[in-house]
């Protein structure tokens, strides 16, 4: 078990705000220690009073939250709001950036070390199933289950009656499995709003919004080369996934301009 002291707990909850969205200035080790403590306490007490969730705001998500009140509430209500994206350093050069997919892998290692149960929800097509299969092979101590979930609108509401049934089916499956960690991959902003909306109904230790991470785990998207600086990862994504160009421009062009105007008006 990771060691934790009061200073670790405090540092995880040292908050900053970027355009009214809370972010935690912390380190990966501090997040892992706090997560382990919360899940351990839940397992010891036999209830979910320590239930928590993790979001990973990036420039694009913060821009979305300026127009989507449900997303803004979901981000600011999170127990961990981990800044993901070097573009956020424009707002705070001292901010510690933690990539969401790397935090996911660290949490999977933590789950494997502690023999936790893990549930994967969402993804495109069969991403969750493929990712679950690969994780089972790599991390034999994890008990893992998955569900593709329902099609949701931008406020995380099921789109059709059939989707309502799928949504309830997914929640029922999660609750019967009772995972220590639930990873939700519905994409922004649906996953963050869905977790916030349904957390009280879920029999889990904690949850994390993971976006496209399952695609990398499933082997459907290529990871950037290790030699590529973090500041240029957006360029790699543009080359390998051209459909993301609009989102990339939001992060590297629109966000700095919008942040400048925000600062000038406030």
N, C-alpha and C positions, 0 to 999 in steps of 0.2 A: 504493500500500500504506500502511496505517496505520502510523505510527511506534509503536515500543514500547520501553520501557526497563525495567530490572530492577524499578523501583518499581511499574510497571504490573502486572507479573506477580505481584508480592507482594500488591498490593491486591486482585486478583481472588481470591486465596486466603486473605484475612483472613476467618476463620470466626467465626460466632456459633452458638449453639444455642438453639432454641426447643422446649421439651418433647422434648429429646434428638434433634431433627432439625437437621442442619447447614444453615445459610444463609450465603451470601457477602454481605458488605457491600461493594458495589462500584458502579461506574457503567457505563452502556451503552457508553461509548467504551472503557473498560478491557476489557469482555467482548469487544467486537468486535476489538480489537487482539490479544487473546490467541487468539481463534478463528482469525483470519487467520494468525497466526504458526504455530499448530499445523497448519493445513491446508497452508500453504506448505511447512513442514518435511516433511510426509508426501509431498507432490508431488515435492519435490526428492530425497528419499531413495528414493522408489519403493516404500515399504512403509507399513504402518499402525501403526507403533509409537507414533505420537502420537495414536492414536484416542481420542476423548473423547465425553462426552455431557452434555447440559444438562437440568436439571429446574427447575421453577418452583413451589416450594411456596407454597401459600396457606393460610389458616386451616383450610379444609375438608380439605385434603390432610394437614396435620399431625395433625388429629383422626383421620383414617383410619389414619395410621401408628401410632397408639397401640394399635390392635387388630390390625394386619396387619404381621407381622414381615418378610414379603417386601418390602412397600412401604418399610418403615423402612430395610431394607438397601439397597434401590435408591436411595432419596433420599440416604442418607449416603455411598454409593459414587460418586455423580456428581462429575464434575470441576468442574461449575458448578452451584450450587444457588441460583438467583436468586429472592429473595423477591417474590412477586406477590400483592398484596392489602393494602390499607391497614390491615386489621384486625391485621396482624402488628406494627404499631407499638404496639399495646397491650403487647406483650412487650418491644419495644425501640424507643423513640421516635426514636432516631437512625438506624434502619435505612433504607437507601435502597431504595425500592420501584420495581421495573421491571416493567411490564405484559408478560406473556408474548406477547400478540399484537403489541405494539409492538416487542419484541425480535425476533420472527419477521420482521417487515417490514424491520427494520434489517439482519438477516442476509440477507434476499433482495436488498436493495440491494447489500450487500457481495458476494454471489454474482454479481450482474449486473456489477458493476465488475471482477470478477476472472475472468469467463467460466467460472464453476464449473458443475458438474452438480448438480442438485437432484432429490430423490425425495420424493414425498408418499405416505404410507402411512396407510390407515384412513379415518376419517370416516364419517358416516352416509349411506347410499345412495350417490349419485354425487358426494358432496362433493369427493373428491380429484380426480376427473376435471374437474369444473367449475372448481375452484380452479387446477388445472394449466393449463387453457385460458386463464383470465383472466391468469395470471402470464406465460404465453408472449406474450400480446399487449402486456403492460405492460413486460416485462423481456426484450427480444429477445436479450440476450447469454447468457441462461441456457439450458442444455440441461436439459429436465425430463421426468421420467417419473412414473408413479403406479401404485398398486395398492390395491384396497379392503381387502385383508387378510382374515383369518379372524374368526369370532365367538369371543371369548375369555371365559373365566370371570374371577372377580375376582383370580385369581393368574396371569393371562395364559396359561392353558392352553387350547388349542383345544377347543371344546365337543363336537365330533363327529369321526368319521373323515374326513368331507368337509372339515371345518375344518382338520384336520391337514394334508390335502393342500393346501388353500389357503394355509396358513401356510408350508409348504415352498416352494410356488410363489412366494409373495411374497419369501421370502429369496433364492431362486434368481434372481429377476428383479432384485432389488436388487444382488446380487453381480455379475451380468453387466453391469449399468449402471454400477456402481462410482461412486456419487455422492460428491461432496465433502461434501454435507450431506443427511442423511436427517431428515425431519420426520414424527413419528409421532403420529397423532390417534385413539387408541383410547379416550380418556377415562380419567379417574382411577378406580382406581389401575393399570388394565391397561397403559397405555402406558409408565409408568415401570418397572414390573416386566418387561415384554416387552423393553425396551431393555437393562436390566441382565442379563437372562437370555440374550439373544442377541447381545450386543455382540461377543463373541469370534468369532462365526460370520459377522459382517458385513464385507464389503469396502467400507468407507466411510471418509471423513475424520472426520466427527463426526455426532452425532444430537441431536435435541431433541424432548422431549415437548411437544406444542402444544395438546392438548385440543380445544376448540371453535373454534380459530382458523380452520380451513379453512372453517367455515360463514360467517364474516365475509368471507373472501377470495372465496368462491364467490358471495357476494351473497345468501345464504339467511337471514342474521340482520342486523338493523340495528345499526350502531354507535351508541353513545351520542353525543348532541350535544356538540360541542367546548366549549360553554359550561358543561356540567355538571361540577361538581367531582368529582375522583377519589373523594372520600369518599362520594359519593352515587350512584356508578355501580351499586351493588347494587340501588338503587331502580328505576333504569331497566330493569335486567334482569328484575326482578320484574314490571313492567308489560308488557314486550314478550315475555317468555317465562315465563308463569305456572307452567309445570311445574318451573321452577328454584326455586320458593319454599322448598322444604325445604332445598335446598343453601344458599340465601341465609341462612336462619335459622341454619344451622350456623355460617356465617361471622361473622354480626353479633351473634348472641345466645349460642349454645352455646359458641363458642370463648373469648370473654372469661371466661365463668363457669368453664369447664374449666381455663383457664390460671391463674386465681386460685387454684383448689383445688390445682393442680399446684405453684404457688409456695409455698403454705402447707404442703404436705406434704413439700416438699423444702428 
